[in-house]
Amino acid sequence: MKALISTIEPRLTGYRVAETAYDDQVFPVSSELFWTDFPSDLNAELVPQDYYWYDPTDETIKPQNPPQDITEV
């Protein structure tokens, strides 16, 4: 699975994951976009809701709002 990254759409300290596609479905894109591997442990179905973003500092895809660790007091 691949993720299409849009460098013209900032998210947090990186860029928007605009779309996902299977490896055999990638297509040529303009210079403002690029494809990268989408981790198999993430849910690609959440991408249309702009749930993920690409962090160029460590070249990873991350959720915009990671789950909080909730503990009872």
CHARMM internal coordinates of N, CA and C (Angstrom, degrees):
IC EDIT
DIST 1 N 1 CA 1.4483
DIST 1 CA 1 C 1.5251
ANGL 1 N 1 CA 1 C 107.63
DIST 1 C 2 N 1.3169
ANGL 1 CA 1 C 2 N 115.53
DIHE 1 N 1 CA 1 C 2 N 141.57
DIST 2 N 2 CA 1.4660
ANGL 1 C 2 N 2 CA 122.28
DIHE 1 CA 1 C 2 N 2 CA 179.09
DIST 2 CA 2 C 1.5250
ANGL 2 N 2 CA 2 C 109.92
DIHE 1 C 2 N 2 CA 2 C -120.29
DIST 2 C 3 N 1.3197
ANGL 2 CA 2 C 3 N 115.72
DIHE 2 N 2 CA 2 C 3 N 153.82
DIST 3 N 3 CA 1.4601
ANGL 2 C 3 N 3 CA 122.28
DIHE 2 CA 2 C 3 N 3 CA 175.70
DIST 3 CA 3 C 1.5283
ANGL 3 N 3 CA 3 C 108.14
DIHE 2 C 3 N 3 CA 3 C -116.68
DIST 3 C 4 N 1.3214
ANGL 3 CA 3 C 4 N 115.77
DIHE 3 N 3 CA 3 C 4 N 135.96
DIST 4 N 4 CA 1.4573
ANGL 3 C 4 N 4 CA 121.54
DIHE 3 CA 3 C 4 N 4 CA 176.59
DIST 4 CA 4 C 1.5270
ANGL 4 N 4 CA 4 C 108.00
DIHE 3 C 4 N 4 CA 4 C -94.54
DIST 4 C 5 N 1.3252
ANGL 4 CA 4 C 5 N 116.23
DIHE 4 N 4 CA 4 C 5 N 119.19
DIST 5 N 5 CA 1.4602
ANGL 4 C 5 N 5 CA 122.17
DIHE 4 CA 4 C 5 N 5 CA -176.78
DIST 5 CA 5 C 1.5219
ANGL 5 N 5 CA 5 C 109.42
DIHE 4 C 5 N 5 CA 5 C -101.37
DIST 5 C 6 N 1.3394
ANGL 5 CA 5 C 6 N 115.67
DIHE 5 N 5 CA 5 C 6 N 132.20
DIST 6 N 6 CA 1.4593
ANGL 5 C 6 N 6 CA 121.74
DIHE 5 CA 5 C 6 N 6 CA 179.28
DIST 6 CA 6 C 1.5254
ANGL 6 N 6 CA 6 C 109.44
DIHE 5 C 6 N 6 CA 6 C -106.74
DIST 6 C 7 N 1.3255
ANGL 6 CA 6 C 7 N 116.51
DIHE 6 N 6 CA 6 C 7 N 107.96
DIST 7 N 7 CA 1.4674
ANGL 6 C 7 N 7 CA 120.26
DIHE 6 CA 6 C 7 N 7 CA -177.38
DIST 7 CA 7 C 1.5250
ANGL 7 N 7 CA 7 C 113.18
DIHE 6 C 7 N 7 CA 7 C -76.39
DIST 7 C 8 N 1.3158
ANGL 7 CA 7 C 8 N 117.79
DIHE 7 N 7 CA 7 C 8 N -6.36
DIST 8 N 8 CA 1.4752
ANGL 7 C 8 N 8 CA 120.22
DIHE 7 CA 7 C 8 N 8 CA 178.04
DIST 8 CA 8 C 1.5265
ANGL 8 N 8 CA 8 C 111.77
DIHE 7 C 8 N 8 CA 8 C -97.31
DIST 8 C 9 N 1.3437
ANGL 8 CA 8 C 9 N 116.44
DIHE 8 N 8 CA 8 C 9 N 4.66
DIST 9 N 9 CA 1.4601
ANGL 8 C 9 N 9 CA 120.77
DIHE 8 CA 8 C 9 N 9 CA 179.22
DIST 9 CA 9 C 1.5342
ANGL 9 N 9 CA 9 C 109.14
DIHE 8 C 9 N 9 CA 9 C -124.92
DIST 9 C 10 N 1.3447
ANGL 9 CA 9 C 10 N 116.52
DIHE 9 N 9 CA 9 C 10 N 88.06
DIST 10 N 10 CA 1.4585
ANGL 9 C 10 N 10 CA 120.26
DIHE 9 CA 9 C 10 N 10 CA -177.82
DIST 10 CA 10 C 1.5238
ANGL 10 N 10 CA 10 C 112.81
DIHE 9 C 10 N 10 CA 10 C -63.33
DIST 10 C 11 N 1.3223
ANGL 10 CA 10 C 11 N 115.08
DIHE 10 N 10 CA 10 C 11 N 143.16
DIST 11 N 11 CA 1.4667
ANGL 10 C 11 N 11 CA 123.33
DIHE 10 CA 10 C 11 N 11 CA 174.43
DIST 11 CA 11 C 1.5174
ANGL 11 N 11 CA 11 C 106.50
DIHE 10 C 11 N 11 CA 11 C -140.64
DIST 11 C 12 N 1.3219
ANGL 11 CA 11 C 12 N 116.86
DIHE 11 N 11 CA 11 C 12 N 124.59
DIST 12 N 12 CA 1.4631
ANGL 11 C 12 N 12 CA 122.07
DIHE 11 CA 11 C 12 N 12 CA -178.11
DIST 12 CA 12 C 1.5315
ANGL 12 N 12 CA 12 C 108.89
DIHE 11 C 12 N 12 CA 12 C 47.68
DIST 12 C 13 N 1.3161
ANGL 12 CA 12 C 13 N 119.98
DIHE 12 N 12 CA 12 C 13 N -117.69
DIST 13 N 13 CA 1.4719
ANGL 12 C 13 N 13 CA 120.61
DIHE 12 CA 12 C 13 N 13 CA 178.42
DIST 13 CA 13 C 1.5205
ANGL 13 N 13 CA 13 C 111.66
DIHE 12 C 13 N 13 CA 13 C -106.41
DIST 13 C 14 N 1.3268
ANGL 13 CA 13 C 14 N 116.79
DIHE 13 N 13 CA 13 C 14 N 22.85
DIST 14 N 14 CA 1.4607
ANGL 13 C 14 N 14 CA 120.84
DIHE 13 CA 13 C 14 N 14 CA -177.94
DIST 14 CA 14 C 1.5096
ANGL 14 N 14 CA 14 C 111.65
DIHE 13 C 14 N 14 CA 14 C -145.57
DIST 14 C 15 N 1.3447
ANGL 14 CA 14 C 15 N 115.62
DIHE 14 N 14 CA 14 C 15 N -136.57
DIST 15 N 15 CA 1.4597
ANGL 14 C 15 N 15 CA 121.29
DIHE 14 CA 14 C 15 N 15 CA -172.83
DIST 15 CA 15 C 1.5218
ANGL 15 N 15 CA 15 C 112.38
DIHE 14 C 15 N 15 CA 15 C -135.07
DIST 15 C 16 N 1.3058
ANGL 15 CA 15 C 16 N 114.69
DIHE 15 N 15 CA 15 C 16 N 158.69
DIST 16 N 16 CA 1.4604
ANGL 15 C 16 N 16 CA 122.64
DIHE 15 CA 15 C 16 N 16 CA -179.36
DIST 16 CA 16 C 1.5318
ANGL 16 N 16 CA 16 C 111.90
DIHE 15 C 16 N 16 CA 16 C -69.94
DIST 16 C 17 N 1.3326
ANGL 16 CA 16 C 17 N 115.66
DIHE 16 N 16 CA 16 C 17 N 138.73
DIST 17 N 17 CA 1.4625
ANGL 16 C 17 N 17 CA 121.45
DIHE 16 CA 16 C 17 N 17 CA 166.63
DIST 17 CA 17 C 1.5219
ANGL 17 N 17 CA 17 C 104.83
DIHE 16 C 17 N 17 CA 17 C -86.21
DIST 17 C 18 N 1.3141
ANGL 17 CA 17 C 18 N 116.35
DIHE 17 N 17 CA 17 C 18 N 106.80
DIST 18 N 18 CA 1.4600
ANGL 17 C 18 N 18 CA 121.46
DIHE 17 CA 17 C 18 N 18 CA -172.26
DIST 18 CA 18 C 1.5181
ANGL 18 N 18 CA 18 C 113.54
DIHE 17 C 18 N 18 CA 18 C -82.83
DIST 18 C 19 N 1.3318
ANGL 18 CA 18 C 19 N 116.35
DIHE 18 N 18 CA 18 C 19 N -28.92
DIST 19 N 19 CA 1.4679
ANGL 18 C 19 N 19 CA 119.69
DIHE 18 CA 18 C 19 N 19 CA -173.48
DIST 19 CA 19 C 1.5236
ANGL 19 N 19 CA 19 C 108.95
DIHE 18 C 19 N 19 CA 19 C -165.61
DIST 19 C 20 N 1.3100
ANGL 19 CA 19 C 20 N 115.50
DIHE 19 N 19 CA 19 C 20 N 157.61
DIST 20 N 20 CA 1.4629
ANGL 19 C 20 N 20 CA 120.34
DIHE 19 CA 19 C 20 N 20 CA 170.61
DIST 20 CA 20 C 1.5194
ANGL 20 N 20 CA 20 C 108.30
DIHE 19 C 20 N 20 CA 20 C -124.19
DIST 20 C 21 N 1.3279
ANGL 20 CA 20 C 21 N 115.45
DIHE 20 N 20 CA 20 C 21 N 155.15
DIST 21 N 21 CA 1.4623
ANGL 20 C 21 N 21 CA 120.60
DIHE 20 CA 20 C 21 N 21 CA 179.44
DIST 21 CA 21 C 1.5217
ANGL 21 N 21 CA 21 C 108.61
DIHE 20 C 21 N 21 CA 21 C -154.58
DIST 21 C 22 N 1.3270
ANGL 21 CA 21 C 22 N 114.84
DIHE 21 N 21 CA 21 C 22 N 153.11
DIST 22 N 22 CA 1.4608
ANGL 21 C 22 N 22 CA 118.96
DIHE 21 CA 21 C 22 N 22 CA 173.29
DIST 22 CA 22 C 1.5255
ANGL 22 N 22 CA 22 C 108.39
DIHE 21 C 22 N 22 CA 22 C -68.37
DIST 22 C 23 N 1.3110
ANGL 22 CA 22 C 23 N 116.17
DIHE 22 N 22 CA 22 C 23 N 154.11
DIST 23 N 23 CA 1.4664
ANGL 22 C 23 N 23 CA 121.16
DIHE 22 CA 22 C 23 N 23 CA -175.54
DIST 23 CA 23 C 1.5265
ANGL 23 N 23 CA 23 C 113.26
DIHE 22 C 23 N 23 CA 23 C -51.58
DIST 23 C 24 N 1.3262
ANGL 23 CA 23 C 24 N 117.53
DIHE 23 N 23 CA 23 C 24 N -37.58
DIST 24 N 24 CA 1.4653
ANGL 23 C 24 N 24 CA 120.31
DIHE 23 CA 23 C 24 N 24 CA -178.10
DIST 24 CA 24 C 1.5300
ANGL 24 N 24 CA 24 C 113.16
DIHE 23 C 24 N 24 CA 24 C -82.87
DIST 24 C 25 N 1.3428
ANGL 24 CA 24 C 25 N 117.36
DIHE 24 N 24 CA 24 C 25 N 2.22
DIST 25 N 25 CA 1.4588
ANGL 24 C 25 N 25 CA 121.06
DIHE 24 CA 24 C 25 N 25 CA -179.11
DIST 25 CA 25 C 1.5292
ANGL 25 N 25 CA 25 C 113.55
DIHE 24 C 25 N 25 CA 25 C -112.83
DIST 25 C 26 N 1.3296
ANGL 25 CA 25 C 26 N 117.79
DIHE 25 N 25 CA 25 C 26 N 7.09
DIST 26 N 26 CA 1.4660
ANGL 25 C 26 N 26 CA 119.28
DIHE 25 CA 25 C 26 N 26 CA 178.60
DIST 26 CA 26 C 1.5253
ANGL 26 N 26 CA 26 C 109.65
DIHE 25 C 26 N 26 CA 26 C -70.01
DIST 26 C 27 N 1.2922
ANGL 26 CA 26 C 27 N 116.03
DIHE 26 N 26 CA 26 C 27 N 154.06
DIST 27 N 27 CA 1.4577
ANGL 26 C 27 N 27 CA 122.11
DIHE 26 CA 26 C 27 N 27 CA -176.49
DIST 27 CA 27 C 1.5248
ANGL 27 N 27 CA 27 C 109.05
DIHE 26 C 27 N 27 CA 27 C -137.63
DIST 27 C 28 N 1.3200
ANGL 27 CA 27 C 28 N 117.62
DIHE 27 N 27 CA 27 C 28 N 160.07
DIST 28 N 28 CA 1.4672
ANGL 27 C 28 N 28 CA 120.67
DIHE 27 CA 27 C 28 N 28 CA 178.87
DIST 28 CA 28 C 1.5337
ANGL 28 N 28 CA 28 C 110.29
DIHE 27 C 28 N 28 CA 28 C -62.31
DIST 28 C 29 N 1.3353
ANGL 28 CA 28 C 29 N 115.42
DIHE 28 N 28 CA 28 C 29 N 143.79
DIST 29 N 29 CA 1.4708
ANGL 28 C 29 N 29 CA 120.64
DIHE 28 CA 28 C 29 N 29 CA -179.10
DIST 29 CA 29 C 1.5200
ANGL 29 N 29 CA 29 C 109.98
DIHE 28 C 29 N 29 CA 29 C -132.89
DIST 29 C 30 N 1.3099
ANGL 29 CA 29 C 30 N 116.43
DIHE 29 N 29 CA 29 C 30 N 164.39
DIST 30 N 30 CA 1.4688
ANGL 29 C 30 N 30 CA 121.69
DIHE 29 CA 29 C 30 N 30 CA 179.08
DIST 30 CA 30 C 1.5238
ANGL 30 N 30 CA 30 C 110.40
DIHE 29 C 30 N 30 CA 30 C -71.39
DIST 30 C 31 N 1.3063
ANGL 30 CA 30 C 31 N 116.33
DIHE 30 N 30 CA 30 C 31 N 172.92
DIST 31 N 31 CA 1.4633
ANGL 30 C 31 N 31 CA 121.61
DIHE 30 CA 30 C 31 N 31 CA -175.62
DIST 31 CA 31 C 1.5329
ANGL 31 N 31 CA 31 C 113.16
DIHE 30 C 31 N 31 CA 31 C -67.76
DIST 31 C 32 N 1.3280
ANGL 31 CA 31 C 32 N 118.06
DIHE 31 N 31 CA 31 C 32 N -17.30
DIST 32 N 32 CA 1.4647
ANGL 31 C 32 N 32 CA 121.24
DIHE 31 CA 31 C 32 N 32 CA 178.51
DIST 32 CA 32 C 1.5321
ANGL 32 N 32 CA 32 C 112.05
DIHE 31 C 32 N 32 CA 32 C -82.02
DIST 32 C 33 N 1.3230
ANGL 32 CA 32 C 33 N 116.49
DIHE 32 N 32 CA 32 C 33 N -6.54
DIST 33 N 33 CA 1.4659
ANGL 32 C 33 N 33 CA 122.02
DIHE 32 CA 32 C 33 N 33 CA -178.27
DIST 33 CA 33 C 1.5181
ANGL 33 N 33 CA 33 C 109.66
DIHE 32 C 33 N 33 CA 33 C -123.21
DIST 33 C 34 N 1.3378
ANGL 33 CA 33 C 34 N 115.70
DIHE 33 N 33 CA 33 C 34 N 156.27
DIST 34 N 34 CA 1.4587
ANGL 33 C 34 N 34 CA 119.31
DIHE 33 CA 33 C 34 N 34 CA 171.96
DIST 34 CA 34 C 1.5208
ANGL 34 N 34 CA 34 C 109.72
DIHE 33 C 34 N 34 CA 34 C -156.44
DIST 34 C 35 N 1.3169
ANGL 34 CA 34 C 35 N 114.84
DIHE 34 N 34 CA 34 C 35 N 156.14
DIST 35 N 35 CA 1.4632
ANGL 34 C 35 N 35 CA 122.07
DIHE 34 CA 34 C 35 N 35 CA 178.12
DIST 35 CA 35 C 1.5176
ANGL 35 N 35 CA 35 C 109.74
DIHE 34 C 35 N 35 CA 35 C -96.23
DIST 35 C 36 N 1.3251
ANGL 35 CA 35 C 36 N 116.14
DIHE 35 N 35 CA 35 C 36 N 143.64
DIST 36 N 36 CA 1.4550
ANGL 35 C 36 N 36 CA 122.28
DIHE 35 CA 35 C 36 N 36 CA 173.25
DIST 36 CA 36 C 1.5219
ANGL 36 N 36 CA 36 C 108.35
DIHE 35 C 36 N 36 CA 36 C -143.00
DIST 36 C 37 N 1.3064
ANGL 36 CA 36 C 37 N 117.33
DIHE 36 N 36 CA 36 C 37 N 162.66
DIST 37 N 37 CA 1.4621
ANGL 36 C 37 N 37 CA 120.43
DIHE 36 CA 36 C 37 N 37 CA 178.85
DIST 37 CA 37 C 1.5291
ANGL 37 N 37 CA 37 C 110.33
DIHE 36 C 37 N 37 CA 37 C -65.45
DIST 37 C 38 N 1.3205
ANGL 37 CA 37 C 38 N 115.79
DIHE 37 N 37 CA 37 C 38 N 137.60
DIST 38 N 38 CA 1.4635
ANGL 37 C 38 N 38 CA 121.66
DIHE 37 CA 37 C 38 N 38 CA 175.69
DIST 38 CA 38 C 1.5268
ANGL 38 N 38 CA 38 C 106.97
DIHE 37 C 38 N 38 CA 38 C -100.11
DIST 38 C 39 N 1.3255
ANGL 38 CA 38 C 39 N 118.31
DIHE 38 N 38 CA 38 C 39 N 121.75
DIST 39 N 39 CA 1.4671
ANGL 38 C 39 N 39 CA 120.71
DIHE 38 CA 38 C 39 N 39 CA -175.64
DIST 39 CA 39 C 1.5251
ANGL 39 N 39 CA 39 C 112.89
DIHE 38 C 39 N 39 CA 39 C -57.70
DIST 39 C 40 N 1.3039
ANGL 39 CA 39 C 40 N 116.07
DIHE 39 N 39 CA 39 C 40 N 137.28
DIST 40 N 40 CA 1.4681
ANGL 39 C 40 N 40 CA 120.67
DIHE 39 CA 39 C 40 N 40 CA -177.44
DIST 40 CA 40 C 1.5212
ANGL 40 N 40 CA 40 C 112.65
DIHE 39 C 40 N 40 CA 40 C -69.52
DIST 40 C 41 N 1.3271
ANGL 40 CA 40 C 41 N 118.33
DIHE 40 N 40 CA 40 C 41 N -16.62
DIST 41 N 41 CA 1.4589
ANGL 40 C 41 N 41 CA 120.13
DIHE 40 CA 40 C 41 N 41 CA -179.45
DIST 41 CA 41 C 1.5351
ANGL 41 N 41 CA 41 C 113.08
DIHE 40 C 41 N 41 CA 41 C -88.39
DIST 41 C 42 N 1.3454
ANGL 41 CA 41 C 42 N 117.67
DIHE 41 N 41 CA 41 C 42 N 1.02
DIST 42 N 42 CA 1.4618
ANGL 41 C 42 N 42 CA 121.37
DIHE 41 CA 41 C 42 N 42 CA 177.37
DIST 42 CA 42 C 1.5214
ANGL 42 N 42 CA 42 C 109.95
DIHE 41 C 42 N 42 CA 42 C -104.61
DIST 42 C 43 N 1.3231
ANGL 42 CA 42 C 43 N 116.56
DIHE 42 N 42 CA 42 C 43 N 154.82
DIST 43 N 43 CA 1.4574
ANGL 42 C 43 N 43 CA 122.46
DIHE 42 CA 42 C 43 N 43 CA -177.85
DIST 43 CA 43 C 1.5266
ANGL 43 N 43 CA 43 C 110.08
DIHE 42 C 43 N 43 CA 43 C -89.73
DIST 43 C 44 N 1.3137
ANGL 43 CA 43 C 44 N 117.77
DIHE 43 N 43 CA 43 C 44 N 106.57
DIST 44 N 44 CA 1.4675
ANGL 43 C 44 N 44 CA 122.62
DIHE 43 CA 43 C 44 N 44 CA -177.96
DIST 44 CA 44 C 1.5194
ANGL 44 N 44 CA 44 C 112.61
DIHE 43 C 44 N 44 CA 44 C -66.98
DIST 44 C 45 N 1.3213
ANGL 44 CA 44 C 45 N 118.80
DIHE 44 N 44 CA 44 C 45 N -19.96
DIST 45 N 45 CA 1.4651
ANGL 44 C 45 N 45 CA 121.25
DIHE 44 CA 44 C 45 N 45 CA -179.25
DIST 45 CA 45 C 1.5204
ANGL 45 N 45 CA 45 C 112.32
DIHE 44 C 45 N 45 CA 45 C -68.67
DIST 45 C 46 N 1.3178
ANGL 45 CA 45 C 46 N 119.11
DIHE 45 N 45 CA 45 C 46 N -16.08
DIST 46 N 46 CA 1.4610
ANGL 45 C 46 N 46 CA 121.79
DIHE 45 CA 45 C 46 N 46 CA -179.69
DIST 46 CA 46 C 1.5225
ANGL 46 N 46 CA 46 C 113.10
DIHE 45 C 46 N 46 CA 46 C -83.25
DIST 46 C 47 N 1.3220
ANGL 46 CA 46 C 47 N 117.74
DIHE 46 N 46 CA 46 C 47 N -11.66
DIST 47 N 47 CA 1.4570
ANGL 46 C 47 N 47 CA 120.91
DIHE 46 CA 46 C 47 N 47 CA -174.66
DIST 47 CA 47 C 1.5275
ANGL 47 N 47 CA 47 C 113.91
DIHE 46 C 47 N 47 CA 47 C -58.87
DIST 47 C 48 N 1.3403
ANGL 47 CA 47 C 48 N 121.30
DIHE 47 N 47 CA 47 C 48 N -41.16
DIST 48 N 48 CA 1.4637
ANGL 47 C 48 N 48 CA 118.90
DIHE 47 CA 47 C 48 N 48 CA -178.93
DIST 48 CA 48 C 1.5226
ANGL 48 N 48 CA 48 C 114.32
DIHE 47 C 48 N 48 CA 48 C -57.66
DIST 48 C 49 N 1.3282
ANGL 48 CA 48 C 49 N 117.77
DIHE 48 N 48 CA 48 C 49 N -22.64
DIST 49 N 49 CA 1.4651
ANGL 48 C 49 N 49 CA 121.05
DIHE 48 CA 48 C 49 N 49 CA 177.84
DIST 49 CA 49 C 1.5285
ANGL 49 N 49 CA 49 C 111.26
DIHE 48 C 49 N 49 CA 49 C -90.11
DIST 49 C 50 N 1.3154
ANGL 49 CA 49 C 50 N 117.33
DIHE 49 N 49 CA 49 C 50 N 15.35
DIST 50 N 50 CA 1.4691
ANGL 49 C 50 N 50 CA 121.96
DIHE 49 CA 49 C 50 N 50 CA -179.06
DIST 50 CA 50 C 1.5168
ANGL 50 N 50 CA 50 C 111.79
DIHE 49 C 50 N 50 CA 50 C 55.30
DIST 50 C 51 N 1.3048
ANGL 50 CA 50 C 51 N 116.06
DIHE 50 N 50 CA 50 C 51 N 41.82
DIST 51 N 51 CA 1.4550
ANGL 50 C 51 N 51 CA 120.81
DIHE 50 CA 50 C 51 N 51 CA -178.35
DIST 51 CA 51 C 1.5222
ANGL 51 N 51 CA 51 C 112.27
DIHE 50 C 51 N 51 CA 51 C -76.66
DIST 51 C 52 N 1.3135
ANGL 51 CA 51 C 52 N 117.75
DIHE 51 N 51 CA 51 C 52 N -31.39
DIST 52 N 52 CA 1.4617
ANGL 51 C 52 N 52 CA 121.52
DIHE 51 CA 51 C 52 N 52 CA -176.46
DIST 52 CA 52 C 1.5125
ANGL 52 N 52 CA 52 C 112.81
DIHE 51 C 52 N 52 CA 52 C -108.29
DIST 52 C 53 N 1.3155
ANGL 52 CA 52 C 53 N 115.55
DIHE 52 N 52 CA 52 C 53 N 154.73
DIST 53 N 53 CA 1.4550
ANGL 52 C 53 N 53 CA 122.49
DIHE 52 CA 52 C 53 N 53 CA 174.00
DIST 53 CA 53 C 1.5219
ANGL 53 N 53 CA 53 C 108.74
DIHE 52 C 53 N 53 CA 53 C -138.59
DIST 53 C 54 N 1.3226
ANGL 53 CA 53 C 54 N 116.05
DIHE 53 N 53 CA 53 C 54 N 159.06
DIST 54 N 54 CA 1.4568
ANGL 53 C 54 N 54 CA 122.96
DIHE 53 CA 53 C 54 N 54 CA -178.24
DIST 54 CA 54 C 1.5205
ANGL 54 N 54 CA 54 C 109.07
DIHE 53 C 54 N 54 CA 54 C -102.61
DIST 54 C 55 N 1.3271
ANGL 54 CA 54 C 55 N 116.97
DIHE 54 N 54 CA 54 C 55 N 126.68
DIST 55 N 55 CA 1.4573
ANGL 54 C 55 N 55 CA 122.74
DIHE 54 CA 54 C 55 N 55 CA 178.89
DIST 55 CA 55 C 1.5333
ANGL 55 N 55 CA 55 C 108.64
DIHE 54 C 55 N 55 CA 55 C -100.27
DIST 55 C 56 N 1.3402
ANGL 55 CA 55 C 56 N 117.97
DIHE 55 N 55 CA 55 C 56 N 108.37
DIST 56 N 56 CA 1.4624
ANGL 55 C 56 N 56 CA 120.08
DIHE 55 CA 55 C 56 N 56 CA -176.94
DIST 56 CA 56 C 1.5297
ANGL 56 N 56 CA 56 C 113.62
DIHE 55 C 56 N 56 CA 56 C -70.76
DIST 56 C 57 N 1.3242
ANGL 56 CA 56 C 57 N 118.31
DIHE 56 N 56 CA 56 C 57 N -17.86
DIST 57 N 57 CA 1.4626
ANGL 56 C 57 N 57 CA 119.15
DIHE 56 CA 56 C 57 N 57 CA -178.72
DIST 57 CA 57 C 1.5228
ANGL 57 N 57 CA 57 C 112.30
DIHE 56 C 57 N 57 CA 57 C -67.35
DIST 57 C 58 N 1.3489
ANGL 57 CA 57 C 58 N 116.65
DIHE 57 N 57 CA 57 C 58 N -37.11
DIST 58 N 58 CA 1.4655
ANGL 57 C 58 N 58 CA 119.38
DIHE 57 CA 57 C 58 N 58 CA 177.08
DIST 58 CA 58 C 1.5270
ANGL 58 N 58 CA 58 C 112.78
DIHE 57 C 58 N 58 CA 58 C -121.54
DIST 58 C 59 N 1.3443
ANGL 58 CA 58 C 59 N 115.66
DIHE 58 N 58 CA 58 C 59 N 7.47
DIST 59 N 59 CA 1.4646
ANGL 58 C 59 N 59 CA 123.50
DIHE 58 CA 58 C 59 N 59 CA 176.56
DIST 59 CA 59 C 1.5280
ANGL 59 N 59 CA 59 C 112.49
DIHE 58 C 59 N 59 CA 59 C 56.04
DIST 59 C 60 N 1.3379
ANGL 59 CA 59 C 60 N 115.27
DIHE 59 N 59 CA 59 C 60 N 45.98
DIST 60 N 60 CA 1.4620
ANGL 59 C 60 N 60 CA 120.42
DIHE 59 CA 59 C 60 N 60 CA 178.31
DIST 60 CA 60 C 1.5194
ANGL 60 N 60 CA 60 C 110.51
DIHE 59 C 60 N 60 CA 60 C -123.43
DIST 60 C 61 N 1.3254
ANGL 60 CA 60 C 61 N 114.61
DIHE 60 N 60 CA 60 C 61 N 160.86
DIST 61 N 61 CA 1.4597
ANGL 60 C 61 N 61 CA 121.76
DIHE 60 CA 60 C 61 N 61 CA 175.24
DIST 61 CA 61 C 1.5205
ANGL 61 N 61 CA 61 C 107.34
DIHE 60 C 61 N 61 CA 61 C -103.14
DIST 61 C 62 N 1.3322
ANGL 61 CA 61 C 62 N 115.45
DIHE 61 N 61 CA 61 C 62 N 131.63
DIST 62 N 62 CA 1.4631
ANGL 61 C 62 N 62 CA 121.14
DIHE 61 CA 61 C 62 N 62 CA -173.95
DIST 62 CA 62 C 1.5239
ANGL 62 N 62 CA 62 C 110.30
DIHE 61 C 62 N 62 CA 62 C -132.37
DIST 62 C 63 N 1.3428
ANGL 62 CA 62 C 63 N 117.65
DIHE 62 N 62 CA 62 C 63 N 153.28
DIST 63 N 63 CA 1.4587
ANGL 62 C 63 N 63 CA 120.00
DIHE 62 CA 62 C 63 N 63 CA 173.47
DIST 63 CA 63 C 1.5233
ANGL 63 N 63 CA 63 C 109.97
DIHE 62 C 63 N 63 CA 63 C -72.30
DIST 63 C 64 N 1.3361
ANGL 63 CA 63 C 64 N 116.58
DIHE 63 N 63 CA 63 C 64 N 146.55
DIST 64 N 64 CA 1.4594
ANGL 63 C 64 N 64 CA 119.73
DIHE 63 CA 63 C 64 N 64 CA 178.84
DIST 64 CA 64 C 1.5180
ANGL 64 N 64 CA 64 C 111.37
DIHE 63 C 64 N 64 CA 64 C -68.36
DIST 64 C 65 N 1.3133
ANGL 64 CA 64 C 65 N 117.14
DIHE 64 N 64 CA 64 C 65 N -36.38
DIST 65 N 65 CA 1.4583
ANGL 64 C 65 N 65 CA 122.11
DIHE 64 CA 64 C 65 N 65 CA 179.54
DIST 65 CA 65 C 1.5131
ANGL 65 N 65 CA 65 C 108.74
DIHE 64 C 65 N 65 CA 65 C -126.54
DIST 65 C 66 N 1.3383
ANGL 65 CA 65 C 66 N 117.58
DIHE 65 N 65 CA 65 C 66 N 83.47
DIST 66 N 66 CA 1.4613
ANGL 65 C 66 N 66 CA 118.74
DIHE 65 CA 65 C 66 N 66 CA -178.39
DIST 66 CA 66 C 1.5179
ANGL 66 N 66 CA 66 C 111.41
DIHE 65 C 66 N 66 CA 66 C -61.56
DIST 66 C 67 N 1.3276
ANGL 66 CA 66 C 67 N 117.97
DIHE 66 N 66 CA 66 C 67 N 149.57
DIST 67 N 67 CA 1.4523
ANGL 66 C 67 N 67 CA 120.44
DIHE 66 CA 66 C 67 N 67 CA 179.89
DIST 67 CA 67 C 1.5221
ANGL 67 N 67 CA 67 C 111.25
DIHE 66 C 67 N 67 CA 67 C -59.95
DIST 67 C 68 N 1.3126
ANGL 67 CA 67 C 68 N 115.33
DIHE 67 N 67 CA 67 C 68 N 140.02
DIST 68 N 68 CA 1.4527
ANGL 67 C 68 N 68 CA 121.57
DIHE 67 CA 67 C 68 N 68 CA 178.18
DIST 68 CA 68 C 1.5141
ANGL 68 N 68 CA 68 C 110.06
DIHE 67 C 68 N 68 CA 68 C -85.13
DIST 68 C 69 N 1.3143
ANGL 68 CA 68 C 69 N 116.88
DIHE 68 N 68 CA 68 C 69 N 143.42
DIST 69 N 69 CA 1.4537
ANGL 68 C 69 N 69 CA 121.91
DIHE 68 CA 68 C 69 N 69 CA 175.29
DIST 69 CA 69 C 1.5305
ANGL 69 N 69 CA 69 C 106.70
DIHE 68 C 69 N 69 CA 69 C -82.80
DIST 69 C 70 N 1.3099
ANGL 69 CA 69 C 70 N 115.82
DIHE 69 N 69 CA 69 C 70 N 107.85
DIST 70 N 70 CA 1.4658
ANGL 69 C 70 N 70 CA 120.92
DIHE 69 CA 69 C 70 N 70 CA -177.31
DIST 70 CA 70 C 1.5196
ANGL 70 N 70 CA 70 C 109.09
DIHE 69 C 70 N 70 CA 70 C -101.75
DIST 70 C 71 N 1.3074
ANGL 70 CA 70 C 71 N 114.75
DIHE 70 N 70 CA 70 C 71 N 124.44
DIST 71 N 71 CA 1.4646
ANGL 70 C 71 N 71 CA 119.57
DIHE 70 CA 70 C 71 N 71 CA 176.62
DIST 71 CA 71 C 1.5256
ANGL 71 N 71 CA 71 C 109.04
DIHE 70 C 71 N 71 CA 71 C -122.27
DIST 71 C 72 N 1.3111
ANGL 71 CA 71 C 72 N 116.01
DIHE 71 N 71 CA 71 C 72 N 144.06
DIST 72 N 72 CA 1.4588
ANGL 71 C 72 N 72 CA 119.58
DIHE 71 CA 71 C 72 N 72 CA 178.36
DIST 72 CA 72 C 1.5041
ANGL 72 N 72 CA 72 C 109.88
DIHE 71 C 72 N 72 CA 72 C -79.33
DIST 72 C 73 N 1.3119
ANGL 72 CA 72 C 73 N 114.63
DIHE 72 N 72 CA 72 C 73 N 144.99
DIST 73 N 73 CA 1.4615
ANGL 72 C 73 N 73 CA 120.21
DIHE 72 CA 72 C 73 N 73 CA 179.01
DIST 73 CA 73 C 1.5029
ANGL 73 N 73 CA 73 C 109.98
DIHE 72 C 73 N 73 CA 73 C -105.71
END
COOR INIT
IC SEED 1 N 1 CA 1 C
IC BUILD
